[in-house]
């Protein structure tokens, strides 16, 4: 199976800095195509949000090219892959706590991570970024929002304690898509609008994905969104469209 992908990463029109980080890596191995996608939104109310999100993105890329590849070569089961990234999450939380204590600061980031190996997808999630699955003209939110009504996060990756990520697992069929996005990307548009613009059946190429992600981002900014905006879209390609 092949995947059509693209990313959107924008500071926005009013934010002083971009505290979001995105990851998109894809490699063909002897045991099939492997993809890693992630969005991390540094906490604007804490110090060094961009450092926390950038650190998480860096560690995820390192994990992809070292531990994940090693597990795939050995044909490890999916629960082994899940436990491996769980360990990385706990390591990152400990290291961020130690760094924050040394510097006398607090820092944190949301983390929504997708791994696709051939048809199977695995999801790890902390915070209020989101993952959606799109099938035809239907859209399903895969992640919980770890946030209070006022927008304060109740779970994140950072210096505030250890949290167990939400886990999901499923099958990505040809013609289906998964959208990962930060809250700035989806807050000023409706679910119906996201569903209509990013419907997999309407998308035939990666440039088209990029244009549609940009369309949503610009719409959000026109409607008053002041936050950073980031998204990653993955569509399982039907062979006739390749």
TAPEJO-V609558 format. One record per pair of residues at least 4 apart in sequence whose C-alpha atoms are under 7 Angstrom apart, sorted by sequence separation. I is the first residue (numbers start at 1). J is the second residue. D is the distance in whole Angstrom. If there is no record, write none. Layout:
I:J:D, I:J:D
This chain:
11:15:6, 28:32:6, 29:33:6, 48:52:7, 49:53:6, 50:54:6, 51:55:6, 52:56:6, 53:57:6, 54:58:6, 55:59:6, 56:60:6, 57:61:6, 58:62:6, 59:63:6, 60:64:6, 61:65:6, 62:66:6, 63:67:5, 64:68:5, 65:69:6, 66:70:6, 67:71:6, 68:72:6, 69:73:6, 70:74:6, 71:75:6, 72:76:6, 76:80:6, 77:81:7, 78:82:6, 79:83:6, 80:84:6, 81:85:6, 82:86:6, 83:87:6, 84:88:7, 85:89:6, 86:90:6, 87:91:6, 88:92:6, 89:93:6, 90:94:6, 91:95:6, 92:96:6, 93:97:6, 94:98:6, 95:99:6, 96:100:6, 97:101:6, 98:102:6, 99:103:6, 100:104:6, 101:105:7, 116:120:6, 117:121:6, 134:138:6, 135:139:6, 147:151:6, 148:152:5, 172:176:6, 181:185:6, 183:187:6, 189:193:6, 190:194:6, 191:195:6, 192:196:6, 193:197:6, 194:198:6, 195:199:6, 204:208:7, 205:209:7, 206:210:6, 207:211:6, 208:212:6, 209:213:6, 210:214:6, 211:215:6, 212:216:6, 213:217:6, 214:218:6, 215:219:6, 216:220:6, 217:221:6, 218:222:6, 219:223:6, 220:224:7, 221:225:5, 237:241:7, 238:242:7, 28:33:4, 44:49:6, 63:68:6, 64:69:7, 71:76:5, 100:105:5, 116:121:4, 134:139:4, 147:152:5, 148:153:6, 189:194:7, 203:208:6, 220:225:5, 221:226:7, 237:242:7, 11:17:6, 27:33:6, 28:34:6, 43:49:5, 100:106:5, 115:121:6, 116:122:6, 133:139:6, 134:140:7, 147:153:4, 148:154:7, 203:209:7, 11:18:5, 27:34:5, 42:49:4, 100:107:7, 114:121:7, 115:122:5, 132:139:6, 133:140:5, 146:153:6, 147:154:5, 26:34:6, 27:35:7, 42:50:5, 114:122:6, 115:123:7, 132:140:5, 133:141:6, 146:154:5, 155:163:6, 26:35:4, 114:123:5, 132:141:4, 133:142:7, 146:155:5, 25:35:6, 26:36:6, 42:52:6, 113:123:6, 114:124:7, 131:141:6, 132:142:5, 25:36:5, 42:53:5, 113:124:5, 131:142:5, 24:36:6, 25:37:7, 41:53:6, 112:124:6, 113:125:6, 131:143:6, 217:229:7, 24:37:4, 40:53:5, 68:81:7, 112:125:4, 130:143:6, 23:37:5, 24:38:7, 111:125:6, 112:126:6, 198:212:7, 23:38:5, 111:126:5, 197:212:6, 22:38:6, 23:39:7, 110:126:6, 111:127:6, 22:39:5, 110:127:5, 112:129:7, 128:145:5, 21:39:6, 22:40:6, 110:128:7, 112:130:7, 125:143:7, 127:145:6, 128:146:5, 21:40:5, 110:129:6, 127:146:5, 128:147:6, 20:40:6, 21:41:7, 126:146:7, 127:147:7, 20:41:4, 19:41:6, 20:42:6, 19:42:5, 177:200:6, 176:200:6, 175:200:6, 127:153:6, 175:201:7, 127:155:5, 126:155:6, 127:156:5, 19:49:6, 20:50:6, 126:156:5, 19:50:4, 126:157:7, 189:220:6, 1:33:7, 18:50:7, 21:53:6, 185:217:6, 188:220:5, 20:53:6, 21:54:6, 19:53:7, 23:57:6, 22:57:7, 185:220:7, 188:223:6, 200:235:7, 21:57:6, 188:225:7, 204:241:6, 126:165:5, 125:165:5, 126:166:7, 124:165:6, 125:166:5, 135:176:5, 184:225:7, 124:166:6, 125:167:7, 134:176:6, 135:177:7, 124:167:5, 134:177:5, 184:227:5, 123:167:5, 124:168:7, 133:177:6, 134:178:6, 184:228:6, 185:229:5, 123:168:5, 133:178:5, 184:229:5, 185:230:6, 110:156:5, 111:157:7, 122:168:6, 123:169:6, 132:178:6, 133:179:7, 185:231:7, 109:156:6, 110:157:6, 122:169:5, 131:178:7, 132:179:5, 182:229:6, 108:156:6, 109:157:5, 121:169:6, 122:170:7, 131:179:6, 132:180:7, 182:230:6, 108:157:5, 109:158:6, 121:170:5, 131:180:4, 181:230:6, 182:231:7, 108:158:4, 120:170:6, 121:171:6, 130:180:6, 131:181:7, 181:231:4, 107:158:6, 108:159:6, 120:171:5, 121:172:7, 130:181:5, 180:231:5, 181:232:6, 107:159:6, 119:171:5, 120:172:6, 129:181:6, 130:182:6, 179:231:7, 180:232:5, 106:159:6, 119:172:5, 129:182:4, 179:232:6, 180:233:6, 119:173:7, 129:183:5, 179:233:5, 52:107:6, 128:183:6, 178:233:6, 179:234:6, 52:108:6, 53:109:5, 139:195:6, 178:234:5, 52:109:6, 138:195:7, 177:234:5, 178:235:6, 47:105:6, 49:107:6, 137:195:6, 177:235:4, 47:106:6, 48:107:6, 49:108:6, 100:159:6, 137:196:7, 176:235:6, 177:236:6, 46:106:6, 47:107:5, 49:109:6, 175:235:7, 176:236:6, 46:107:5, 97:158:7, 175:236:5, 46:108:7, 96:158:6, 97:159:4, 137:199:6, 174:236:5, 175:237:6, 96:159:5, 136:199:6, 173:236:7, 174:237:6, 175:238:6, 43:107:7, 93:157:6, 136:200:6, 172:236:7, 174:238:5, 43:108:6, 93:158:5, 134:199:6, 135:200:7, 136:201:6, 42:108:6, 43:109:5, 93:159:6, 134:200:7, 42:109:4, 41:109:5, 42:110:6, 40:109:6, 41:110:5, 93:162:6, 40:110:5, 40:111:5, 39:111:6, 40:112:7, 90:162:7, 39:112:6, 38:112:5, 39:113:7, 38:113:4, 37:113:6, 38:114:6, 37:114:5, 36:114:6, 37:115:7, 36:115:5, 35:115:6, 36:116:7, 35:116:5, 34:116:6, 35:117:7, 34:117:5, 33:117:6, 34:118:7, 32:117:7, 33:118:6, 32:118:6, 1:118:6, 39:180:7, 41:182:6, 39:181:6, 39:182:7, 39:231:7, 37:232:7, 6:206:6, 4:205:6, 5:206:6, 4:206:6, 8:210:7, 6:209:6, 7:210:7, 6:210:6, 8:213:6, 8:214:7, 20:228:7, 12:221:7, 19:228:7, 18:228:6, 20:230:7, 15:226:6, 14:226:5, 15:227:6, 13:226:7, 15:228:7, 12:226:6, 12:227:6, 12:228:5, 11:228:5, 12:229:7, 10:228:6, 11:229:6, 10:229:5, 9:229:6, 10:230:6, 9:230:4, 8:230:5, 9:231:7, 8:231:5, 7:231:6, 8:232:6, 7:232:4, 6:232:6, 7:233:6, 6:233:6, 5:233:6, 5:234:5, 4:234:6, 5:235:6, 3:234:6, 4:235:5, 3:235:5, 4:236:6, 3:236:5, 4:237:6, 2:236:6, 3:237:5, 2:237:5
